[in-house]
Amino acid sequence: MGVIFTNHALQRLWERGITQSDAWYSFQHPDGSTAGSTSGSIKYYKDYGNQRIEVVATRNEKKEWIILSVWSKIMGNNQSVFPEPESFGITLLKFFKRKFLTHR
């Protein structure tokens, strides 16, 4: 694909249900870009109807493009299309609440 995806970016793709090819296309053919929050990084974005895929990338010392992170959100309300996964502790608390505190 001509870019390197970090393990973090690959994990986020999997968690958020975004394909690697959609992230690559959004990076290669963006509708726009802004400075990323990490020094030297750029956030590229591509709109697909009311959905926006955002890709954060930077160049390494060999001038290769590195994809740092990827996410998607619904345009207009700034909400992620794919909600962040709950922490294990929250999931465990919900389980115990349903199992032991719910009246039958």
Backbone hydrogen bonds in HBPLUS format (Angstrom, degrees):
<---DONOR---> <-ACCEPTOR-->    atom                        ^
c    i                          cat <-CA-CA->   ^        H-A-AA   ^      H-
h    n   atom  resd res      DA  || num        DHA   H-A  angle D-A-AA Bond
n    s   type  num  typ     dist DA aas  dist angle  dist       angle   num
A0004-ILE N   A0065-TRP O   2.94 MM  61  6.24 162.3  1.97 151.8 157.6     1
A0067-ILE N   A0004-ILE O   2.71 MM  63  6.05 163.6  1.74 157.9 163.8     2
A0006-THR N   A0067-ILE O   3.11 MM  61  6.14 169.0  2.12 164.2 163.0     3
A0010-LEU N   A0006-THR O   3.00 MM   4  6.33 161.3  2.03 153.6 158.6     4
A0011-GLN N   A0007-ASN O   2.88 MM   4  6.07 155.9  1.94 149.7 156.3     5
A0012-ARG N   A0008-HIS O   2.95 MM   4  6.22 159.0  1.99 151.1 156.8     6
A0013-LEU N   A0009-ALA O   2.91 MM   4  6.17 154.3  1.98 149.0 156.1     7
A0014-TRP N   A0010-LEU O   3.09 MM   4  6.31 164.7  2.11 147.8 151.0     8
A0015-GLU N   A0011-GLN O   2.88 MM   4  6.13 168.1  1.89 155.4 158.8     9
A0016-ARG N   A0012-ARG O   2.92 MM   4  5.88 150.2  2.01 145.6 153.0    10
A0017-GLY N   A0013-LEU O   2.94 MM   4  5.87 109.1  2.46 141.6 156.3    11
A0018-ILE N   A0013-LEU O   3.05 MM   5  4.92 154.6  2.12 141.5 144.5    12
A0017-GLY N   A0014-TRP O   3.38 MM   3  5.29 160.8  2.42 100.0 105.6    13
A0023-ALA N   A0019-THR O   3.11 MM   4  6.45 157.3  2.16 148.4 154.2    14
A0024-TRP N   A0020-GLN O   2.88 MM   4  6.09 161.6  1.91 148.0 153.5    15
A0025-TYR N   A0021-SER O   2.88 MM   4  6.01 163.9  1.91 146.2 150.5    16
A0026-SER N   A0022-ASP O   2.96 MM   4  6.09 158.8  2.01 143.8 149.9    17
A0027-PHE N   A0023-ALA O   2.97 MM   4  6.20 147.6  2.08 146.1 154.9    18
A0028-GLN N   A0024-TRP O   2.83 MM   4  6.06 159.5  1.87 155.0 160.9    19
A0029-HIS N   A0025-TYR O   2.79 MM   4  5.71 151.3  1.87 151.4 157.7    20
A0031-ASP N   A0045-TYR O   2.73 MM  14  5.93 155.7  1.79 149.4 157.7    21
A0045-TYR N   A0032-GLY O   3.05 MM  13  5.68 162.5  2.08 153.0 151.5    22
A0034-THR N   A0043-LYS O   2.91 MM   9  5.28 149.4  2.01 142.5 152.5    23
A0043-LYS N   A0034-THR O   2.78 MM   9  5.28 165.0  1.80 157.4 161.6    24
A0036-GLY N   A0041-SER O   2.84 MM   5  4.80 167.6  1.85 124.3 120.7    25
A0041-SER N   A0038-THR O   2.92 MM   3  5.47 161.0  1.96 144.4 144.1    26
A0042-ILE N   A0057-ALA O   2.80 MM  15  5.45 160.5  1.84 160.0 166.7    27
A0057-ALA N   A0042-ILE O   2.91 MM  15  5.45 165.2  1.93 154.4 157.5    28
A0044-TYR N   A0055-VAL O   2.76 MM  11  5.17 163.7  1.78 160.8 157.9    29
A0055-VAL N   A0044-TYR O   2.80 MM  11  5.17 162.9  1.82 154.4 160.2    30
A0046-LYS N   A0053-ILE O   3.01 MM   7  5.47 151.6  2.09 149.9 159.0    31
A0053-ILE N   A0046-LYS O   2.97 MM   7  5.47 162.4  2.00 159.8 159.6    32
A0048-TYR N   A0051-GLN O   2.66 MM   3  5.11 173.3  1.66 166.6 168.8    33
A0051-GLN N   A0048-TYR O   3.08 MM   3  5.11 164.2  2.10 122.3 123.6    34
A0075-MET N   A0050-ASN O   2.56 MM  25  5.06 174.9  1.57 158.8 160.2    35
A0052-ARG N   A0073-LYS O   2.84 MM  21  5.41 161.9  1.87 162.0 168.1    36
A0073-LYS N   A0052-ARG O   2.93 MM  21  5.41 150.9  2.01 146.6 156.1    37
A0054-GLU N   A0071-TRP O   2.84 MM  17  5.44 166.6  1.86 155.5 160.0    38
A0071-TRP N   A0054-GLU O   3.03 MM  17  5.44 153.3  2.10 149.7 156.8    39
A0056-VAL N   A0069-SER O   2.92 MM  13  5.29 171.3  1.93 153.0 155.4    40
A0068-LEU N   A0056-VAL O   2.71 MM  12  5.46 156.5  1.76 152.3 160.0    41
A0058-THR N   A0066-ILE O   2.97 MM   8  5.35 149.4  2.07 143.7 153.4    42
A0066-ILE N   A0058-THR O   2.71 MM   8  5.35 162.6  1.74 170.5 173.7    43
A0060-ASN N   A0064-GLU O   2.98 MM   4  5.54 152.0  2.06 148.2 155.8    44
A0063-LYS N   A0060-ASN O   2.87 MM   3  5.15 158.4  1.92 117.1 120.6    45
A0081-VAL N   A0072-SER O   3.03 MM   9  5.60 156.9  2.09 112.5 119.0    46
A0074-ILE N   A0079-GLN O   2.82 MM   5  5.69 153.0  1.89 167.1 173.3    47
A0091-THR N   A0087-SER O   3.12 MM   4  6.40 166.6  2.14 155.4 159.1    48
A0092-LEU N   A0088-PHE O   2.88 MM   4  6.08 157.4  1.93 151.1 157.4    49
A0093-LEU N   A0089-GLY O   2.95 MM   4  6.17 158.2  2.00 147.3 153.0    50
A0094-LYS N   A0090-ILE O   2.99 MM   4  6.23 161.4  2.03 152.7 157.1    51
A0095-PHE N   A0091-THR O   3.03 MM   4  6.26 152.3  2.11 144.6 152.4    52
A0096-PHE N   A0092-LEU O   3.02 MM   4  6.33 167.8  2.03 157.0 158.3    53
A0097-LYS N   A0093-LEU O   2.93 MM   4  6.09 156.4  1.99 148.8 156.0    54
A0098-ARG N   A0094-LYS O   2.98 MM   4  6.17 165.1  2.00 149.9 153.1    55
A0099-LYS N   A0095-PHE O   2.84 MM   4  5.99 159.4  1.88 153.1 160.0    56
A0100-PHE N   A0096-PHE O   2.85 MM   4  5.68 167.9  1.86 149.3 152.3    57
A0101-LEU N   A0097-LYS O   2.94 MM   4  4.94 145.0  2.07 126.1 135.9    58
